[in-house]
Amino acid sequence: SQQGEEDPQALSIQEGENATMNCSYKTSINNLQWYRQNSGRGLVHLILIRSNEREKHSGRLRVTLDTSKKSSSLLITASRAADTASYFCAGGSGAGSYQLTFGKGTKLSVIP
Amino acid sequence: EPEVTQTPSHQVTQMGQEVILRCVPISNHLYFYWYRQILGQKVEFLVSFYNNEISEKSEIFDDQFSVERPDGSNFTLKIRSTKLEDSAMYFCASSDAARASYEQYFGPGTRLTVT
């Protein structure tokens, strides 16, 4: 089964605008995490939301989780050129398993 | 801030050769992982390691792969006989899952090129 299918695949916005990325998953999760990857670099953990949470904030990031729709969204407010990166969601099933299943990611370009 | 480190950053090897990718996880973390990302594709889970043994592995992690924690700080991934399709970015990650903290912290990756 697949977890973490993001849309859109690519998003281009002007600096200062908000960016919203969506993620859908197919099997049950214990937690869902969002990561950022700058081109050719490692993955940076952004935020984790647990299955019993509906919304979480961290600085300019807002994550929502709708377990009934098996979907999550990541909102970056007041985007900056430095936010240009690929963003991935990754589902963790818990229940003694810690592996993450990643989606293909959304490539965000923030134009100065 | 503590971070996961990986060496080398880039490894070029010939098909059939053995390679060892090295990682130093965050010091107080107890769970360690390897993932790979073939160019343009998803990040894929390979293996997780806890208490000196493999706790989970994916279908990708076949007999050509092995992991080891040779000392108190290093965590290695060995590919015994590399194939062209092993060319990918390999990421090591660690987590403090013992505190039920599921966040995984990734290293910068090793780009493996098999020719």
gemmi code that builds the backbone of each chain (N, CA, C; Angstrom):
import gemmi

chains = {
    "A": [
        ("SER", (0.846, -1.182, 0.000), (0.000, 0.000, 0.000), (0.881, 1.231, 0.000)),
        ("GLN", (0.301, 2.327, -0.461), (1.082, 3.547, -0.536), (0.589, 4.529, 0.484)),
        ("GLN", (1.493, 5.255, 1.049), (1.156, 6.359, 1.913), (1.656, 7.619, 1.252)),
        ("GLY", (1.135, 8.728, 1.698), (1.749, 10.000, 1.345), (1.818, 10.292, -0.136)),
        ("GLU", (0.708, 10.568, -0.731), (0.701, 11.044, -2.112), (0.376, 12.524, -2.084)),
        ("GLU", (1.342, 13.347, -2.474), (1.132, 14.783, -2.374), (0.555, 15.369, -3.651)),
        ("ASP", (-0.164, 16.457, -3.466), (-0.500, 17.282, -4.613), (-0.478, 18.733, -4.176)),
        ("PRO", (-0.194, 19.690, -5.019), (0.221, 19.423, -6.394), (1.642, 18.874, -6.465)),
        ("GLN", (2.051, 18.417, -7.626), (3.417, 17.948, -7.786), (4.388, 19.119, -7.802)),
        ("ALA", (3.926, 20.240, -8.326), (4.759, 21.439, -8.366), (3.885, 22.647, -8.114)),
        ("LEU", (4.445, 23.618, -7.413), (3.708, 24.819, -7.046), (4.653, 26.001, -7.130)),
        ("SER", (4.215, 27.031, -7.822), (5.041, 28.222, -7.968), (4.240, 29.418, -7.479)),
        ("ILE", (4.799, 30.155, -6.520), (4.086, 31.293, -5.950), (5.035, 32.471, -5.794)),
        ("GLN", (4.462, 33.637, -5.553), (5.252, 34.828, -5.297), (5.583, 34.908, -3.804)),
        ("GLU", (6.724, 35.482, -3.530), (7.121, 35.701, -2.141), (6.025, 36.480, -1.413)),
        ("GLY", (5.758, 36.039, -0.188), (4.718, 36.700, 0.597), (3.377, 35.991, 0.532)),
        ("GLU", (3.163, 35.200, -0.505), (1.913, 34.445, -0.618), (1.979, 33.204, 0.278)),
        ("ASN", (0.798, 32.619, 0.471), (0.735, 31.369, 1.225), (0.829, 30.184, 0.270)),
        ("ALA", (1.425, 29.116, 0.744), (1.544, 27.890, -0.058), (0.836, 26.768, 0.672)),
        ("THR", (-0.023, 26.073, -0.033), (-0.726, 24.924, 0.551), (-0.413, 23.672, -0.242)),
        ("MET", (0.015, 22.663, 0.469), (0.317, 21.373, -0.144), (-0.534, 20.318, 0.537)),
        ("ASN", (-1.014, 19.377, -0.237), (-1.898, 18.349, 0.287), (-1.268, 16.975, 0.170)),
        ("CYS", (-1.711, 16.103, 1.036), (-1.185, 14.744, 1.082), (-2.336, 13.806, 1.374)),
        ("SER", (-2.406, 12.717, 0.642), (-3.415, 11.703, 0.936), (-2.707, 10.379, 1.205)),
        ("TYR", (-3.346, 9.564, 1.986), (-2.757, 8.273, 2.296), (-3.837, 7.214, 2.292)),
        ("LYS", (-3.431, 5.959, 2.230), (-4.411, 4.895, 2.014), (-4.629, 3.994, 3.211)),
        ("THR", (-3.609, 3.776, 4.008), (-3.806, 2.888, 5.143), (-3.758, 3.692, 6.429)),
        ("SER", (-4.101, 3.087, 7.525), (-4.174, 3.832, 8.777), (-2.776, 4.233, 9.235)),
        ("ILE", (-2.734, 5.361, 9.898), (-1.471, 5.881, 10.393), (-1.574, 6.185, 11.876)),
        ("ASN", (-0.440, 6.220, 12.498), (-0.325, 6.643, 13.887), (0.115, 8.103, 13.932)),
        ("ASN", (0.897, 8.485, 12.922), (1.385, 9.858, 12.842), (1.702, 10.187, 11.399)),
        ("LEU", (1.710, 11.468, 11.104), (2.070, 11.911, 9.765), (3.078, 13.044, 9.922)),
        ("GLN", (4.130, 12.970, 9.149), (5.203, 13.948, 9.291), (5.439, 14.653, 7.952)),
        ("TRP", (5.886, 15.866, 8.052), (6.263, 16.636, 6.862), (7.759, 16.934, 6.927)),
        ("TYR", (8.391, 16.774, 5.764), (9.816, 17.010, 5.636), (10.062, 17.952, 4.470)),
        ("ARG", (11.171, 18.679, 4.560), (11.607, 19.539, 3.470), (12.946, 19.014, 2.953)),
        ("GLN", (13.112, 19.114, 1.643), (14.374, 18.711, 1.036), (14.788, 19.784, 0.045)),
        ("ASN", (15.904, 20.421, 0.344), (16.481, 21.335, -0.634), (17.193, 20.491, -1.683)),
        ("SER", (17.315, 21.033, -2.865), (17.802, 20.281, -4.013), (19.103, 19.541, -3.697)),
        ("GLY", (19.061, 18.207, -3.848), (20.255, 17.405, -3.658), (20.738, 17.274, -2.228)),
        ("ARG", (19.914, 17.707, -1.296), (20.337, 17.684, 0.111), (19.515, 16.689, 0.908)),
        ("GLY", (19.743, 16.658, 2.218), (19.025, 15.747, 3.103), (17.634, 16.242, 3.435)),
        ("LEU", (16.930, 15.429, 4.161), (15.553, 15.730, 4.564), (15.561, 16.401, 5.929)),
        ("VAL", (14.833, 17.483, 6.023), (14.735, 18.214, 7.277), (13.339, 18.025, 7.840)),
        ("HIS", (13.268, 17.559, 9.072), (11.971, 17.338, 9.702), (11.322, 18.684, 10.017)),
        ("LEU", (10.061, 18.836, 9.611), (9.352, 20.097, 9.847), (8.369, 19.978, 11.003)),
        ("ILE", (7.512, 18.995, 10.933), (6.430, 18.921, 11.902), (5.818, 17.525, 11.879)),
        ("LEU", (5.336, 17.102, 13.033), (4.667, 15.810, 13.155), (3.288, 16.050, 13.731)),
        ("ILE", (2.314, 15.373, 13.178), (0.965, 15.426, 13.735), (0.513, 14.006, 14.000)),
        ("ARG", (-0.045, 13.795, 15.180), (-0.479, 12.453, 15.551), (-1.911, 12.225, 15.082)),
        ("SER", (-2.299, 10.984, 15.022), (-3.607, 10.637, 14.458), (-4.762, 11.168, 15.298)),
        ("ASN", (-4.515, 11.482, 16.562), (-5.589, 12.016, 17.407), (-5.587, 13.551, 17.441)),
        ("GLU", (-4.755, 14.162, 16.604), (-4.722, 15.614, 16.498), (-5.334, 16.051, 15.180)),
        ("ARG", (-5.888, 17.239, 15.171), (-6.517, 17.748, 13.939), (-5.723, 18.872, 13.303)),
        ("GLU", (-5.007, 19.603, 14.129), (-4.269, 20.745, 13.612), (-3.055, 20.994, 14.509)),
        ("LYS", (-1.995, 21.464, 13.859), (-0.796, 21.779, 14.627), (-0.071, 22.939, 13.958)),
        ("HIS", (0.524, 23.783, 14.779), (1.220, 24.952, 14.255), (2.672, 24.921, 14.710)),
        ("SER", (3.526, 25.425, 13.835), (4.916, 25.624, 14.215), (5.443, 26.789, 13.393)),
        ("GLY", (5.579, 27.947, 14.033), (6.025, 29.134, 13.312), (5.093, 29.464, 12.164)),
        ("ARG", (5.616, 29.508, 10.953), (4.783, 29.821, 9.779), (4.118, 28.584, 9.181)),
        ("LEU", (4.277, 27.456, 9.830), (3.701, 26.208, 9.332), (2.415, 25.873, 10.068)),
        ("ARG", (1.451, 25.411, 9.285), (0.227, 24.898, 9.881), (-0.094, 23.579, 9.187)),
        ("VAL", (-0.271, 22.549, 9.968), (-0.596, 21.236, 9.431), (-1.974, 20.831, 9.931)),
        ("THR", (-2.756, 20.276, 9.037), (-4.036, 19.698, 9.433), (-4.048, 18.222, 9.069)),
        ("LEU", (-4.860, 17.493, 9.786), (-5.010, 16.070, 9.531), (-6.480, 15.715, 9.624)),
        ("ASP", (-6.971, 15.060, 8.586), (-8.348, 14.584, 8.574), (-8.301, 13.075, 8.373)),
        ("THR", (-8.412, 12.341, 9.456), (-8.269, 10.884, 9.353), (-9.471, 10.252, 8.656)),
        ("SER", (-10.612, 10.918, 8.680), (-11.773, 10.349, 7.987), (-11.587, 10.398, 6.477)),
        ("LYS", (-10.858, 11.416, 6.019), (-10.579, 11.540, 4.581), (-9.180, 11.034, 4.239)),
        ("LYS", (-8.457, 10.601, 5.231), (-7.077, 10.142, 5.039), (-6.277, 11.198, 4.280)),
        ("SER", (-6.310, 12.404, 4.815), (-5.592, 13.474, 4.129), (-4.996, 14.447, 5.136)),
        ("SER", (-3.969, 15.142, 4.682), (-3.298, 16.153, 5.495), (-2.929, 17.312, 4.582)),
        ("SER", (-2.803, 18.480, 5.175), (-2.331, 19.610, 4.398), (-1.258, 20.347, 5.180)),
        ("LEU", (-0.347, 20.928, 4.435), (0.711, 21.767, 5.003), (0.546, 23.157, 4.410)),
        ("LEU", (0.397, 24.126, 5.284), (0.288, 25.517, 4.867), (1.533, 26.252, 5.333)),
        ("ILE", (2.181, 26.918, 4.405), (3.294, 27.801, 4.751), (2.801, 29.220, 4.507)),
        ("THR", (2.756, 30.006, 5.550), (2.267, 31.373, 5.399), (3.424, 32.325, 5.109)),
        ("ALA", (3.088, 33.407, 4.447), (4.063, 34.474, 4.148), (5.358, 33.872, 3.618)),
        ("SER", (5.258, 33.182, 2.510), (6.398, 32.434, 1.995), (7.579, 33.334, 1.669)),
        ("ARG", (8.752, 32.714, 1.726), (10.003, 33.401, 1.435), (10.742, 32.634, 0.359)),
        ("ALA", (11.651, 33.284, -0.320), (12.442, 32.599, -1.349), (13.165, 31.387, -0.760)),
        ("ALA", (13.569, 31.492, 0.505), (14.288, 30.388, 1.165), (13.406, 29.166, 1.400)),
        ("ASP", (12.092, 29.316, 1.234), (11.191, 28.168, 1.376), (11.204, 27.289, 0.126)),
        ("THR", (11.848, 27.754, -0.929), (11.930, 26.959, -2.155), (12.607, 25.622, -1.854)),
        ("ALA", (11.883, 24.542, -2.100), (12.353, 23.199, -1.758), (11.283, 22.203, -2.180)),
        ("SER", (11.577, 20.932, -1.996), (10.551, 19.903, -2.142), (10.039, 19.526, -0.763)),
        ("TYR", (8.750, 19.306, -0.687), (8.111, 18.994, 0.589), (7.460, 17.620, 0.488)),
        ("PHE", (7.740, 16.800, 1.486), (7.242, 15.428, 1.490), (6.419, 15.173, 2.740)),
        ("CYS", (5.344, 14.443, 2.567), (4.688, 13.908, 3.746), (5.096, 12.448, 3.896)),
        ("ALA", (5.074, 11.976, 5.112), (5.484, 10.599, 5.387), (4.608, 10.054, 6.500)),
        ("GLY", (4.023, 8.916, 6.252), (3.147, 8.304, 7.236), (3.869, 7.249, 8.048)),
        ("GLY", (3.571, 7.252, 9.332), (4.086, 6.222, 10.224), (2.906, 5.438, 10.778)),
        ("SER", (2.981, 4.140, 10.685), (1.831, 3.332, 11.105), (1.820, 3.057, 12.597)),
        ("GLY", (2.932, 3.305, 13.293), (2.982, 3.022, 14.718), (2.853, 1.538, 14.965)),
        ("ALA", (2.251, 1.164, 16.064), (2.056, -0.244, 16.433), (3.372, -1.002, 16.373)),
        ("GLY", (4.395, -0.401, 16.950), (5.695, -1.049, 16.982), (6.531, -0.858, 15.742)),
        ("SER", (5.967, -0.213, 14.724), (6.712, 0.038, 13.496), (7.105, 1.500, 13.443)),
        ("TYR", (8.342, 1.780, 13.114), (8.794, 3.163, 13.035), (9.160, 3.573, 11.622)),
        ("GLN", (8.999, 2.666, 10.666), (9.356, 3.053, 9.303), (8.385, 4.091, 8.783)),
        ("LEU", (8.891, 4.977, 7.963), (8.081, 6.005, 7.326), (7.894, 5.672, 5.855)),
        ("THR", (6.699, 5.941, 5.371), (6.405, 5.756, 3.957), (6.175, 7.123, 3.355)),
        ("PHE", (7.015, 7.492, 2.408), (7.023, 8.829, 1.835), (6.213, 8.890, 0.549)),
        ("GLY", (5.679, 10.070, 0.283), (5.085, 10.367, -1.005), (6.130, 10.925, -1.959)),
        ("LYS", (5.666, 11.298, -3.143), (6.594, 11.790, -4.169), (6.989, 13.238, -3.961)),
        ("GLY", (6.220, 13.949, -3.172), (6.609, 15.301, -2.834), (6.008, 16.368, -3.718)),
        ("THR", (5.991, 17.568, -3.179), (5.592, 18.767, -3.927), (6.805, 19.659, -4.039)),
        ("LYS", (7.102, 20.056, -5.274), (8.229, 20.967, -5.487), (7.712, 22.396, -5.451)),
        ("LEU", (8.109, 23.129, -4.422), (7.645, 24.505, -4.233), (8.715, 25.480, -4.703)),
        ("SER", (8.296, 26.400, -5.538), (9.190, 27.478, -5.964), (8.588, 28.790, -5.494)),
        ("VAL", (9.340, 29.555, -4.726), (8.898, 30.861, -4.265), (9.713, 31.914, -5.008)),
        ("ILE", (8.997, 32.709, -5.778), (9.665, 33.688, -6.639), (9.808, 35.006, -5.897)),
        ("PRO", (11.037, 35.507, -5.799), (11.241, 36.774, -5.050), (10.544, 37.949, -5.734)),
    ],
    "B": [
        ("GLU", (23.347, 22.351, 17.622), (22.259, 21.360, 17.616), (22.798, 20.038, 17.073)),
        ("PRO", (22.503, 18.927, 17.765), (23.014, 17.636, 17.284), (22.449, 17.305, 15.912)),
        ("GLU", (23.265, 16.607, 15.121), (22.801, 16.230, 13.802), (23.377, 14.877, 13.402)),
        ("VAL", (22.740, 14.270, 12.436), (23.208, 13.003, 11.883), (24.232, 13.332, 10.800)),
        ("THR", (25.347, 12.654, 10.827), (26.358, 12.879, 9.797), (26.570, 11.601, 8.988)),
        ("GLN", (26.959, 11.778, 7.738), (27.173, 10.637, 6.852), (28.446, 10.851, 6.047)),
        ("THR", (29.157, 9.750, 5.842), (30.339, 9.778, 4.981), (30.376, 8.531, 4.107)),
        ("PRO", (30.908, 8.622, 2.890), (31.282, 9.873, 2.216), (30.043, 10.587, 1.692)),
        ("SER", (30.221, 11.773, 1.177), (29.080, 12.480, 0.584), (28.782, 11.919, -0.802)),
        ("HIS", (29.816, 11.443, -1.476), (29.632, 10.863, -2.795), (30.583, 9.670, -2.941)),
        ("GLN", (30.034, 8.565, -3.405), (30.822, 7.347, -3.596), (30.571, 6.831, -5.009)),
        ("VAL", (31.655, 6.644, -5.745), (31.550, 6.055, -7.074), (32.194, 4.678, -7.012)),
        ("THR", (31.505, 3.685, -7.516), (32.029, 2.334, -7.461), (31.658, 1.582, -8.726)),
        ("GLN", (32.408, 0.535, -8.990), (32.103, -0.270, -10.165), (31.137, -1.390, -9.780)),
        ("MET", (30.326, -1.772, -10.729), (29.368, -2.852, -10.532), (30.091, -4.082, -9.983)),
        ("GLY", (29.502, -4.702, -8.999), (30.082, -5.906, -8.408), (30.960, -5.643, -7.203)),
        ("GLN", (31.316, -4.380, -6.999), (32.158, -4.046, -5.846), (31.311, -3.895, -4.592)),
        ("GLU", (31.973, -4.065, -3.459), (31.324, -3.846, -2.161), (31.495, -2.388, -1.748)),
        ("VAL", (30.453, -1.830, -1.158), (30.572, -0.488, -0.608), (30.044, -0.468, 0.822)),
        ("ILE", (30.621, 0.399, 1.611), (30.147, 0.616, 2.982), (29.858, 2.094, 3.142)),
        ("LEU", (28.642, 2.382, 3.503), (28.226, 3.757, 3.761), (28.159, 3.937, 5.271)),
        ("ARG", (28.664, 5.062, 5.717), (28.794, 5.263, 7.161), (27.920, 6.399, 7.660)),
        ("CYS", (27.491, 6.249, 8.879), (26.585, 7.219, 9.496), (26.943, 7.324, 10.973)),
        ("VAL", (26.838, 8.531, 11.485), (26.917, 8.724, 12.930), (25.587, 9.324, 13.355)),
        ("PRO", (24.722, 8.533, 13.990), (23.412, 9.036, 14.426), (23.570, 10.024, 15.581)),
        ("ILE", (22.490, 10.667, 15.932), (22.469, 11.561, 17.081), (22.710, 10.722, 18.335)),
        ("SER", (23.537, 11.231, 19.223), (24.136, 10.377, 20.260), (23.142, 9.741, 21.220)),
        ("ASN", (22.053, 10.387, 21.572), (21.150, 9.769, 22.538), (19.975, 9.069, 21.875)),
        ("HIS", (20.037, 8.911, 20.558), (18.968, 8.209, 19.851), (19.212, 6.708, 19.885)),
        ("LEU", (18.120, 5.966, 19.836), (18.220, 4.521, 19.991), (17.808, 3.752, 18.740)),
        ("TYR", (17.045, 4.425, 17.858), (16.606, 3.776, 16.633), (17.377, 4.369, 15.464)),
        ("PHE", (17.771, 3.515, 14.537), (18.535, 3.968, 13.380), (17.915, 3.382, 12.117)),
        ("TYR", (18.030, 4.138, 11.040), (17.346, 3.758, 9.806), (18.235, 4.053, 8.604)),
        ("TRP", (17.990, 3.288, 7.548), (18.507, 3.636, 6.233), (17.336, 3.734, 5.258)),
        ("TYR", (17.384, 4.783, 4.455), (16.439, 4.995, 3.366), (17.244, 5.251, 2.104)),
        ("ARG", (16.600, 5.081, 0.964), (17.267, 5.479, -0.267), (16.291, 6.249, -1.152)),
        ("GLN", (16.859, 7.056, -2.032), (16.059, 7.833, -2.968), (16.732, 7.764, -4.328)),
        ("ILE", (16.143, 7.002, -5.203), (16.612, 6.986, -6.583), (16.222, 8.312, -7.205)),
        ("LEU", (17.077, 8.833, -8.064), (16.879, 10.171, -8.631), (15.469, 10.345, -9.179)),
        ("GLY", (14.785, 11.367, -8.682), (13.452, 11.689, -9.177), (12.346, 10.838, -8.596)),
        ("GLN", (12.681, 9.940, -7.671), (11.659, 9.060, -7.121), (11.460, 9.303, -5.624)),
        ("LYS", (10.578, 8.500, -5.050), (10.260, 8.653, -3.629), (11.426, 8.203, -2.756)),
        ("VAL", (11.428, 8.698, -1.552), (12.314, 8.162, -0.526), (11.733, 6.826, -0.076)),
        ("GLU", (12.573, 5.797, -0.065), (12.093, 4.448, 0.259), (12.802, 3.928, 1.499)),
        ("PHE", (12.037, 3.324, 2.360), (12.578, 2.724, 3.572), (13.352, 1.452, 3.231)),
        ("LEU", (14.504, 1.292, 3.853), (15.278, 0.055, 3.686), (15.221, -0.803, 4.948)),
        ("VAL", (15.626, -0.198, 6.070), (15.809, -1.008, 7.264), (15.790, -0.112, 8.504)),
        ("SER", (15.333, -0.694, 9.613), (15.480, -0.038, 10.905), (16.222, -0.961, 11.854)),
        ("PHE", (16.867, -0.354, 12.833), (17.812, -1.087, 13.682), (17.657, -0.597, 15.100)),
        ("TYR", (17.503, -1.527, 16.026), (17.333, -1.164, 17.426), (17.933, -2.239, 18.297)),
        ("ASN", (18.613, -1.822, 19.316), (19.171, -2.773, 20.278), (20.046, -3.819, 19.586)),
        ("ASN", (20.852, -3.342, 18.666), (21.825, -4.169, 17.951), (21.239, -5.242, 17.052)),
        ("GLU", (20.010, -5.018, 16.644), (19.468, -5.947, 15.649), (18.470, -5.240, 14.740)),
        ("ILE", (18.232, -5.850, 13.599), (17.264, -5.300, 12.654), (15.874, -5.474, 13.233)),
        ("SER", (15.100, -4.377, 13.265), (13.734, -4.489, 13.752), (12.728, -4.563, 12.608)),
        ("GLU", (13.029, -3.914, 11.490), (12.166, -4.003, 10.316), (13.044, -3.885, 9.073)),
        ("LYS", (12.599, -4.500, 7.997), (13.276, -4.290, 6.724), (12.264, -4.375, 5.598)),
        ("SER", (12.568, -3.712, 4.507), (11.673, -3.725, 3.360), (12.116, -4.803, 2.374)),
        ("GLU", (11.311, -4.939, 1.338), (11.635, -5.931, 0.293), (12.915, -5.572, -0.439)),
        ("ILE", (13.242, -4.288, -0.439), (14.459, -3.852, -1.124), (15.688, -4.404, -0.411)),
        ("PHE", (15.600, -4.514, 0.895), (16.736, -4.908, 1.729), (16.920, -6.416, 1.640)),
        ("ASP", (17.554, -6.838, 0.546), (17.746, -8.279, 0.360), (19.112, -8.709, 0.885)),
        ("ASP", (19.535, -9.911, 0.514), (20.765, -10.473, 1.074), (22.024, -9.706, 0.683)),
        ("GLN", (21.902, -8.821, -0.291), (23.052, -8.013, -0.684), (23.332, -6.883, 0.309)),
        ("PHE", (22.356, -6.607, 1.145), (22.476, -5.503, 2.090), (22.710, -6.035, 3.501)),
        ("SER", (23.470, -5.292, 4.273), (23.595, -5.600, 5.692), (23.866, -4.316, 6.444)),
        ("VAL", (23.530, -4.311, 7.717), (23.790, -3.152, 8.559), (24.537, -3.613, 9.796)),
        ("GLU", (25.242, -2.654, 10.369), (26.044, -2.982, 11.534), (26.240, -1.725, 12.363)),
        ("ARG", (26.322, -1.934, 13.670), (26.729, -0.857, 14.565), (28.041, -1.336, 15.187)),
        ("PRO", (29.141, -1.030, 14.527), (30.415, -1.628, 14.942), (30.955, -1.090, 16.261)),
        ("ASP", (30.485, 0.095, 16.649), (30.937, 0.670, 17.913), (29.797, 1.513, 18.456)),
        ("GLY", (30.074, 2.321, 19.453), (29.003, 3.075, 20.099), (28.502, 4.269, 19.332)),
        ("SER", (29.154, 4.585, 18.189), (28.726, 5.791, 17.504), (28.370, 5.578, 16.034)),
        ("ASN", (28.994, 4.634, 15.379), (28.781, 4.469, 13.942), (27.679, 3.474, 13.621)),
        ("PHE", (27.056, 3.701, 12.478), (26.030, 2.803, 11.956), (26.294, 2.688, 10.461)),
        ("THR", (26.498, 1.476, 9.981), (26.920, 1.316, 8.587), (25.927, 0.509, 7.769)),
        ("LEU", (25.918, 0.802, 6.479), (25.160, 0.031, 5.498), (26.160, -0.523, 4.502)),
        ("LYS", (26.142, -1.840, 4.345), (27.047, -2.477, 3.395), (26.232, -3.057, 2.251)),
        ("ILE", (26.685, -2.797, 1.050), (26.120, -3.459, -0.124), (27.218, -4.360, -0.662)),
        ("ARG", (26.944, -5.651, -0.684), (28.005, -6.627, -0.962), (28.499, -6.596, -2.403)),
        ("SER", (27.620, -6.597, -3.328), (27.971, -6.642, -4.742), (27.039, -5.680, -5.468)),
        ("THR", (27.532, -4.470, -5.687), (26.646, -3.411, -6.185), (26.179, -3.672, -7.609)),
        ("LYS", (24.964, -3.203, -7.866), (24.369, -3.272, -9.202), (24.121, -1.853, -9.668)),
        ("LEU", (23.922, -1.702, -10.962), (23.649, -0.376, -11.517), (22.442, 0.258, -10.831)),
        ("GLU", (21.432, -0.560, -10.564), (20.190, -0.036, -9.975), (20.323, 0.344, -8.498)),
        ("ASP", (21.495, 0.102, -7.915), (21.731, 0.566, -6.548), (22.130, 2.042, -6.521)),
        ("SER", (22.359, 2.619, -7.688), (22.697, 4.039, -7.741), (21.536, 4.848, -7.172)),
        ("ALA", (21.821, 5.616, -6.149), (20.777, 6.363, -5.448), (21.429, 7.227, -4.384)),
        ("MET", (20.608, 8.046, -3.761), (21.021, 8.776, -2.569), (20.608, 7.929, -1.382)),
        ("TYR", (21.522, 7.670, -0.479), (21.233, 6.855, 0.702), (21.242, 7.760, 1.931)),
        ("PHE", (20.142, 7.716, 2.647), (20.000, 8.548, 3.832), (19.977, 7.682, 5.083)),
        ("CYS", (20.715, 8.117, 6.053), (20.653, 7.534, 7.385), (19.765, 8.441, 8.236)),
        ("ALA", (19.052, 7.864, 9.159), (18.216, 8.647, 10.064), (18.258, 8.006, 11.445)),
        ("SER", (17.934, 8.808, 12.444), (17.841, 8.263, 13.787), (16.669, 8.905, 14.508)),
        ("SER", (16.189, 8.233, 15.522), (15.086, 8.774, 16.316), (15.186, 8.286, 17.736)),
        ("ASP", (14.555, 9.072, 18.612), (14.520, 8.718, 20.022), (13.190, 8.035, 20.293)),
        ("ALA", (12.960, 6.951, 19.571), (11.651, 6.308, 19.621), (11.339, 5.724, 20.985)),
        ("ALA", (12.356, 5.556, 21.805), (12.104, 5.012, 23.139), (11.212, 5.950, 23.952)),
        ("ARG", (11.223, 7.244, 23.575), (10.322, 8.197, 24.239), (9.018, 8.346, 23.463)),
        ("ALA", (8.740, 7.348, 22.619), (7.572, 7.413, 21.739), (7.618, 8.674, 20.884)),
        ("SER", (8.824, 9.093, 20.552), (8.995, 10.246, 19.688), (9.277, 9.716, 18.293)),
        ("TYR", (8.353, 9.910, 17.401), (8.475, 9.309, 16.088), (9.255, 10.137, 15.088)),
        ("GLU", (9.647, 11.358, 15.480), (10.364, 12.188, 14.517), (11.697, 11.536, 14.175)),
        ("GLN", (11.977, 11.482, 12.906), (13.250, 10.950, 12.461), (14.094, 12.091, 11.928)),
        ("TYR", (15.365, 12.044, 12.271), (16.300, 13.090, 11.871), (17.286, 12.491, 10.880)),
        ("PHE", (17.321, 13.123, 9.718), (18.070, 12.563, 8.603), (19.433, 13.220, 8.436)),
        ("GLY", (20.367, 12.414, 7.969), (21.658, 12.950, 7.573), (21.586, 13.550, 6.175)),
        ("PRO", (22.684, 14.147, 5.720), (22.696, 14.814, 4.418), (22.729, 13.853, 3.239)),
        ("GLY", (22.988, 12.565, 3.502), (22.953, 11.573, 2.446), (24.317, 11.279, 1.842)),
        ("THR", (24.403, 10.078, 1.269), (25.552, 9.682, 0.457), (25.035, 9.365, -0.927)),
        ("ARG", (25.579, 10.054, -1.908), (25.187, 9.759, -3.293), (26.052, 8.614, -3.795)),
        ("LEU", (25.436, 7.483, -4.064), (26.157, 6.310, -4.579), (25.933, 6.216, -6.077)),
        ("THR", (27.020, 6.183, -6.802), (26.964, 6.016, -8.251), (27.669, 4.719, -8.602)),
        ("VAL", (26.931, 3.807, -9.208), (27.488, 2.514, -9.627), (27.656, 2.540, -11.139)),
        ("THR", (28.893, 2.310, -11.597), (29.166, 2.380, -13.045), (29.447, 0.992, -13.619)),
    ],
}
model = gemmi.Model(1)
for chain_id, residues in chains.items():
    chain = gemmi.Chain(chain_id)
    for i, (resn, *xyz) in enumerate(residues, 1):
        res = gemmi.Residue()
        res.name, res.seqid = resn, gemmi.SeqId(i, " ")
        for name, pos in zip(("N", "CA", "C"), xyz):
            atom = gemmi.Atom()
            atom.name, atom.element = name, gemmi.Element(name[0])
            atom.pos, atom.b_iso = gemmi.Position(*pos), 0.0
            res.add_atom(atom)
        chain.add_residue(res)
    model.add_chain(chain)
structure = gemmi.Structure()
structure.add_model(model)
structure.setup_entities()
